């Protein structure tokens, strides 16, 4: 699933193509909104909120989308056809550009005043104006017996973190993913590091946490299961966390992140 930095970049692309322009076409290919027509309305703002995307249009309406595992937004010149076989679920177009939502996990149209219905439950956004490390720590500490690896992926605690940044943040802090939240003294340092990692990667596609942008050298543990740890040489472990069917991939170094 795309993480907060990827969704942030997607919002930036949508802003560049849609914001301030009048829609000449909207095509909702979901039954619930199949008859909706936003033509003639100006797009006011496109923004990310954690892993959610909000596109606000004139008339007090918001298009809410979520990429889930396989979704994406493609920005193409107006009139260009999409690739055969693309599972297009939404098109927003103006005279210059068209934004094509492919395999989107969520497509919804709601009143802008009701946005809290879909994003109001989220914790502080790691890349948003509302980022508040103290509030993120407070939310994490509310469940002291929970494994930190699960708590970090709970978007109600902090919004935008996924399996990649969970793995990299916990490795860099030397924390075993199953350690209880209440046993971690410096949660503030942990959430601030996560925010710095996402911020460092929000403007470029490659996820780099090591400082090495060369292919194969960009991460510490993510994508390196079974390979030697860059620090100690111990083989990187791989497992799953979370209750079925919500298990998520987790990677760690047993030596650098001891029980």
C-alpha positions in Angstrom: 0.0 0.0 0.0 1.4 3.4 -0.9 2.6 5.3 2.2 2.1 8.9 3.2 5.0 10.2 1.1 3.7 8.6 -2.0 0.2 9.9 -1.4 1.6 13.3 -0.7 3.3 13.3 -4.1 0.1 12.1 -5.8 -1.8 15.1 -4.3 0.9 17.4 -5.6 0.4 16.0 -9.2 -3.3 16.4 -8.9 -2.9 20.0 -7.7 -0.7 20.8 -10.7 -3.2 19.4 -13.1 -6.6 20.3 -11.6 -6.5 23.1 -9.0 -7.9 26.4 -10.2 -9.2 24.9 -13.5 -12.8 24.3 -14.5 -13.8 20.6 -15.0 -15.0 19.8 -18.5 -15.7 16.2 -17.6 -16.1 13.9 -14.7 -16.7 10.2 -15.0 -17.5 8.2 -11.8 -17.3 4.5 -12.7 -18.8 3.3 -9.4 -22.4 2.5 -9.0 -23.1 4.8 -6.1 -22.0 8.0 -8.0 -22.5 6.9 -11.6 -24.8 9.8 -12.4 -22.7 12.5 -10.7 -21.5 15.3 -12.9 -19.0 17.9 -11.8 -18.6 19.5 -15.2 -18.5 23.3 -15.0 -17.1 23.4 -11.4 -13.7 24.7 -10.5 -11.3 22.5 -8.5 -10.4 24.4 -5.4 -7.8 22.2 -3.7 -6.2 18.8 -3.9 -4.6 17.5 -0.8 -3.5 14.4 1.1 -4.5 13.4 4.6 -2.5 10.5 5.7 -3.2 7.9 3.0 -6.4 9.6 1.9 -6.8 12.0 -1.0 -9.3 14.9 -1.0 -10.2 16.9 -4.1 -12.4 19.9 -3.2 -14.6 21.4 -5.9 -16.8 24.4 -6.2 -20.2 24.0 -4.7 -19.1 22.5 -1.4 -18.3 19.0 -2.7 -15.2 16.8 -2.1 -14.0 13.8 -4.1 -12.5 11.4 -1.6 -10.2 8.6 -2.9 -7.9 6.1 -1.4 -5.3 4.1 -3.3 -5.4 1.0 -1.1 -3.0 -1.7 -2.4 -3.0 -1.2 -6.1 -4.6 2.1 -7.0 -3.0 5.1 -8.7 -3.8 8.5 -10.2 -2.4 9.2 -13.6 -2.2 12.7 -15.1 -2.4 12.7 -18.9 -3.0 15.4 -21.5 -6.7 16.0 -22.2 -8.1 13.5 -24.7 -5.3 10.9 -24.5 -6.6 7.4 -24.2 -5.7 5.2 -21.3 -4.0 1.9 -21.7 -6.1 -1.1 -22.7 -7.2 -3.1 -19.7 -6.8 -0.2 -17.2 -9.5 -0.5 -14.5 -10.5 3.2 -14.6 -12.8 4.1 -11.7 -12.8 7.9 -12.0 -11.8 10.6 -14.5 -11.6 14.3 -13.7 -10.7 16.4 -16.8 -10.3 20.0 -17.9 -9.2 21.6 -21.1 -5.5 20.8 -20.6 -5.3 17.7 -18.4 -7.1 14.6 -17.3 -6.6 12.9 -13.9 -7.4 9.2 -14.3 -7.9 7.1 -11.2 -7.0 3.5 -11.8 -7.9 0.6 -9.5 -8.7 3.0 -6.7 -9.7 1.3 -3.5 -12.2 4.1 -2.5 -14.1 6.5 -4.7 -16.6 8.7 -2.9 -18.3 12.1 -3.3 -19.4 13.9 -0.2 -20.1 17.4 1.1 -16.9 19.2 2.0 -18.4 20.0 5.4 -18.6 16.2 6.0 -15.0 15.4 5.3 -14.5 14.4 9.0 -16.7 11.5 8.3 -13.9 9.9 6.3 -10.7 11.4 7.8 -11.8 12.7 11.2 -10.6 9.5 12.9 -7.0 10.0 11.8 -4.2 10.9 14.1 -1.7 13.7 13.3 -0.5 13.6 9.7 3.2 13.0 9.5 3.3 15.3 6.4 0.4 17.6 7.2 0.0 21.0 8.7 -1.6 19.3 11.7 1.5 17.3 12.6 1.8 17.2 16.4 4.4 14.8 17.9 3.1 15.3 21.4 -0.4 14.2 20.3 1.0 11.2 18.4 2.8 10.1 21.5 -0.3 10.6 23.7 -2.3 8.4 21.4 0.3 5.7 21.3 0.6 5.7 25.1 -3.1 5.2 25.4 -2.6 1.5 24.7 0.6 0.6 26.7 0.3 -3.2 26.2 0.1 -3.0 22.5 3.0 -4.1 20.3 4.7 -1.0 18.9 4.8 -2.4 15.4 1.0 -2.7 15.4 0.5 0.7 17.1 2.6 2.5 14.5 0.4 1.3 11.6 -2.8 2.3 13.3 -3.7 5.4 11.4 -5.7 6.7 14.4 -2.4 7.2 16.2 -0.4 8.9 13.4 -1.5 9.1 9.8 0.7 8.1 6.8 3.0 5.5 8.2 3.2 2.1 6.5 5.2 -1.1 6.5 8.3 0.4 4.9 8.7 3.3 7.3 7.7 1.2 10.3 10.5 -1.3 9.5 13.1 1.4 8.9 12.1 3.6 11.9 12.2 0.7 14.4 15.5 -0.5 13.0 17.1 2.9 13.4 15.9 3.1 17.0 16.9 -0.5 17.8 13.4 -1.5 18.8 12.0 -5.0 18.4 8.6 -4.7 16.6 6.8 -6.7 19.3 8.0 -4.6 22.2 5.1 -3.2 24.2 4.5 0.5 23.8 4.6 1.0 27.6 8.2 -0.4 27.6 9.5 2.3 25.2 10.9 5.3 27.0 11.6 7.6 24.1 8.4 7.5 22.0 8.9 11.1 21.2 12.2 10.4 19.5 10.6 7.5 17.6 7.7 9.5 16.1 10.0 12.4 15.3 12.3 10.1 13.4 9.4 8.7 11.4 8.3 12.2 10.5 11.9 13.1 9.4 12.1 10.0 7.2 8.9 10.7 5.4 9.7 14.4 5.0 13.1 13.5 3.5 11.4 11.3 0.8 8.2 13.3 0.1 9.5 14.9 -3.1 11.1 11.9 -4.8 9.9 8.5 -5.7 12.7 6.4 -4.3 12.5 5.6 -0.6 15.9 6.3 0.9 16.6 5.8 4.6 20.3 5.0 4.5 21.5 8.1 2.6 22.6 5.9 -0.3 20.4 6.4 -3.4 22.0 3.6 -5.4 19.8 0.7 -6.3 20.1 -2.0 -3.6 21.5 0.4 -1.0 18.5 2.6 -0.2 17.0 0.8 2.9 18.3 -0.8 6.1 15.9 -3.8 6.4 12.8 -3.3 4.2 13.1 -5.5 1.1 16.1 -7.3 2.5 14.7 -10.4 4.2 17.3 -13.1 4.5 20.1 -10.8 3.6 22.9 -9.7 6.0 22.2 -6.6 8.2 24.2 -3.6 6.9 25.4 -3.0 10.5 26.1 -6.3 12.1 25.8 -9.0 9.4 22.9 -10.9 11.0 20.4 -12.2 8.6 17.3 -9.9 8.4 14.1 -11.6 9.7 10.7 -11.5 8.1 7.3 -12.1 9.7 3.7 -10.9 9.9 1.9 -8.7 12.4 -1.7 -8.1 13.1 -4.9 -10.2 13.3 -6.2 -12.0 10.3 -7.0 -10.9 7.6 -5.1 -7.7 8.3 -1.6 -9.2 8.7 1.1 -6.9 7.5 4.7 -7.7 6.6 7.3 -6.9 9.2 11.1 -7.0 8.9 13.8 -6.6 11.6 17.4 -7.5 12.6 17.4 -9.8 15.6 20.7 -8.5 16.8 20.3 -4.7 16.3 16.6 -4.9 17.5 16.9 -7.3 20.5 13.9 -8.7 22.4 
